[in-house]
Amino acid sequence: MSNVSTENQDRARQRAAIIFKVRSGAITAEEGARLLGVSRKTYYEWEGRALQAMTAAMEDKPSGRPSQPQDEEKQRL
């Protein structure tokens, strides 16, 4: 894994940790924004994106393996 990718993941984890602290009431949104070095508006945009992504990740998915598209050339052989 490249350093840039690792740095991006670390930064994303730090942002998520701060969002969780705000959501749990440990710190205010204003404090969270200050820790992240962004405005409160930007903080709330990030929080909204994070909550949408988490909600999407928690949706039920069909069980089993996804179906594989048929390869017509293989079928002819």
C-alpha positions in Angstrom: 0.0 0.0 0.0 1.4 3.4 -0.9 2.2 6.1 1.7 -0.4 8.4 0.1 -3.1 5.8 0.5 -2.1 5.1 4.1 -2.0 8.8 4.9 -5.5 9.2 3.4 -6.8 6.3 5.4 -5.3 7.7 8.6 -6.8 11.1 8.0 -10.2 9.5 7.3 -10.0 7.5 10.5 -9.1 10.7 12.5 -12.1 12.5 11.0 -14.4 9.6 11.8 -13.1 9.5 15.4 -13.9 13.2 15.8 -17.4 12.8 14.2 -18.1 9.9 16.6 -17.0 12.1 19.6 -19.3 14.9 18.4 -22.2 12.4 17.9 -21.7 10.9 21.3 -21.7 14.3 23.0 -18.1 14.1 24.2 -17.3 17.3 22.3 -19.3 20.0 20.4 -19.6 20.3 16.7 -17.7 23.6 17.0 -14.9 21.8 18.8 -14.9 19.0 16.2 -14.7 21.6 13.4 -11.8 23.3 15.1 -9.9 20.0 15.6 -10.4 19.2 11.9 -9.4 22.7 10.9 -12.6 23.3 9.0 -15.7 25.5 9.4 -18.8 24.2 11.2 -20.6 24.1 7.8 -17.9 21.9 6.4 -17.9 19.7 9.5 -21.6 19.2 9.1 -21.2 18.3 5.4 -18.6 15.7 6.4 -20.7 14.3 9.2 -23.7 14.0 6.8 -21.6 12.1 4.2 -20.2 9.9 6.9 -23.6 9.0 8.2 -25.0 8.4 4.7 -22.0 6.1 3.9 -22.5 4.2 7.2 -26.2 3.8 6.6 -25.6 2.4 3.1 -22.9 0.0 4.4 -25.4 -1.4 6.9 -28.2 -2.1 4.4 -29.0 -5.8 3.9 -27.4 -7.4 0.9 -28.5 -10.5 -0.9 -26.8 -13.6 0.5 -24.5 -15.8 -1.5 -22.2 -15.0 -4.3 -23.1 -12.5 -7.0 -24.1 -14.1 -10.3 -21.3 -14.2 -12.9 -22.1 -12.9 -16.4 -22.0 -15.6 -19.0 -19.0 -15.6 -21.4 -20.5 -16.4 -24.8 -17.1 -17.5 -26.2 -16.7 -20.1 -23.4 -20.3 -21.3 -24.0 -19.5 -21.9 -27.7 -16.5 -24.0 -26.9 
